[in-house]
Amino acid sequence: MGKPTSFGRSISLRIIIIALLVLVLLIPISMVTGLIHERQQRSREVTAEVTAKWADTQQIGGIVLTLPYQKHWKDSDGKEQTSVSYVQLLPESLNIKGSLNPFERQRGIYKVILYVAEISYSGAFNLENLSKCGVPLGDMIWSDAFVSIGITDMRGINEAMLLNWNGNSYQLEPGVRQGCDLFDTGVSVPVAIEPAAAEQSVTPINFSFALDLNGSEAISFLPLGQITTAEMSSEWASPSFEGAFLPQTRSIDSNGFIASWKVLDFNRNYPQQWVGNIGGAKLDEVREYDFGVMLFSPIDQYSQSLRAVKYAILFVGLTFLIFFMVEVFNRRRIHPVQYLLVGLALCLFYVLLLSLSEHIAFAAAYVIAALACLVL
């Protein structure tokens, strides 16, 4: 076999050099990727700073009725002892209706989605379900009954909350009372229950209350009712429905969205009543069965920039391939430094794209950055 020609050796050498240059350009490409992640993280920090002064995402826990009772037991000496324990009762029906009024706040170049929610709750408790707990009604301390409503970020409450309880009005008080561990934060108030009415268990106890609540980015609800229905509306045109249950019906257009849910007790893995505190992993499970909506922002400039930079090595490789083909077919030498400068110009494109997209629309930023690279 003949020896390789100098031209063949030259091509092989240039292929190796070009491949090495592509590998070298992975360094600035990774630096650009890191810069995008850094800017994205800064955006999240700004969001956290703003929501810390307004209110965070909200999870509303509905309402639970807590009934203390005298628990009788014998100690090791056989003496009769009594202590106070609690029965937790969830509503038979729970109806939620609300609207979100979203708006954007800007800090520097970053935008944060906030909202004011106007939500009304209504429903009924059926005291007949107390018989399923196995606690004698005669041991109940009816005068100490209270209800609790879970609200994850109390800073968002704009107005004093009133509870309509079977025709009587109560002003809810901040804090969840001892005896209910279903919520970490929220409001509660003692309520009146007639022992005679409880023993007859004929007429359900109706309730209603309303919230005027600040929040940011998302809102969710716990389906504590035996039958829970919810309807939410907003002018936000790009919602993302979150949680364990998607809406049964929804309508989304440029004017906003309307969505409705229906959740049965069969759809979740906890009962309508229990004795004592639920605690532990079961408590986390209750909180995981939420549903709601996130005021989703269409793909932001950082996500779009990350998507674009993933193709950087492809653009560099194709550009180098075209230059190499020109070398081979036109027998015109292109210096490796020229390859490197072209590759760096392509990397500069992504830096320009990131910088411009923070101030103008992504499509416009893409065009301007591309034109700038062509000029280079």
Buried (B, 14 or more C-beta within 10 A) or exposed (E): EEEEEEEEEBBEEBEEEBEEBBEEBEEBBEEBBEBBEEBBEBBEEBBEEBBEEBBBBBBBBBBBBBBBBBBEEEEEEEEEEEEEBBBBBBBBBBBBBBBBEBEEBEEEEBBBBBBBBBBEBBBBBBBEBBEEBEBEBEBBEBEBBBBBBBBBBEBBBEEEBBBBBBEEEBEBBEEBBEBBBBBEEBBBBBBEBEEEBBEEBEEBBBBBBBBBBBBBBBBBBBBBBBBBBBBBBBEBBEBEBBBBBEBEEBEBEEEBBBBBBBBEBEEBEBBBBBBEBBEEEEBEEBBEBBBBBBBBBEEBBBBBBBEBBEEBBEBBBEBBEEBBEEBEEEEEEBEEEEBEEBBBBBBBBBBBBBBBBBEEEBEEBBEBBEEBBEEE
